Amino acid sequence: MLVNQVTSGVNEFIANFLTLVNHMKQILLLLTLFPCVFVNAQINKIKPIFNGKDLEGWTKFLQKQGVNRDPQNVFKIEDGVLHVSGQDFGYIATKKSYKNFHLSLEFKWGEKKYPPREHDKRDAGVCYNVEILKDKIWPKSVECQIQEGDVGDLWLVDSVTAFVDGIKTEPKDYATVMKIRDGERSHGEWNKVEIISKNGKFNFIVNGVLVNEGEYVSLNSGRILLQSEGAEIFYRDIKIEEYPDLVIN
């Protein structure tokens, strides 16, 4: 009788195992036949925040002109691309605030530079968790530096702090932490920059290379801002995926 029980148990185990294998085969078959369904499910989470036609959903600020006044067309749209002349210091900022997110955009440098930075490196930046109580140069925020040779440096504006390599930055008007590696492409080429901000942690990714990371950022939500800082620059494909507030990782 014991032999019969063991045999019965083995047969049941084999039957269950074969059923599991069959289910896995069906899942693999679905993935093979319909990969676009699963890919699109992920892609659909990423939404554009720049429509390529106008600056709907954004506000402008220029140091010499004020809010939403841009007579020199420092910010203009050309063939679906945001062209920033850099002629005046300022920014465009989303009207909406964001907390946990994955921001992705592409940029490339133009040729023109303007005073007072006509002899300096081309400079701009992507700021996030921006706290705009009053428009100014520059509002309280966290910045992923966009500067020739320095794309991915961390800048903390107006006493914002963070921990990088376990060390807390000092609260200053401007504190900076240099990138740990380089992912930048040559002048004139498009560069992809990604910013992941989640539960106080940040990752800066340049052309697929993780160039900077840290945690415990003291400012954890706010608007997103693209700088005009004396250099011609182009932006395209600006999009974002928002994460739920209760994400643990």
Secondary structure as UniProt FT lines:
FT   HELIX           2..33
FT   HELIX           35..43
FT   TURN            44..45
FT   STRAND          47..48
FT   TURN            56..57
FT   STRAND          58..62
FT   TURN            63..65
FT   STRAND          66..67
FT   TURN            71..72
FT   STRAND          75..78
FT   TURN            79..80
FT   STRAND          81..84
FT   STRAND          90..94
FT   STRAND          101..113
FT   TURN            115..116
FT   TURN            118..119
FT   STRAND          123..131
FT   STRAND          140..147
FT   TURN            148..152
FT   STRAND          154..157
FT   STRAND          163..164
FT   TURN            165..166
FT   STRAND          167..168
FT   STRAND          174..177
FT   TURN            187..188
FT   STRAND          191..198
FT   TURN            199..200
FT   STRAND          201..206
FT   TURN            207..208
FT   STRAND          209..215
FT   STRAND          222..228
FT   STRAND          231..242
FT   TURN            245..246
//
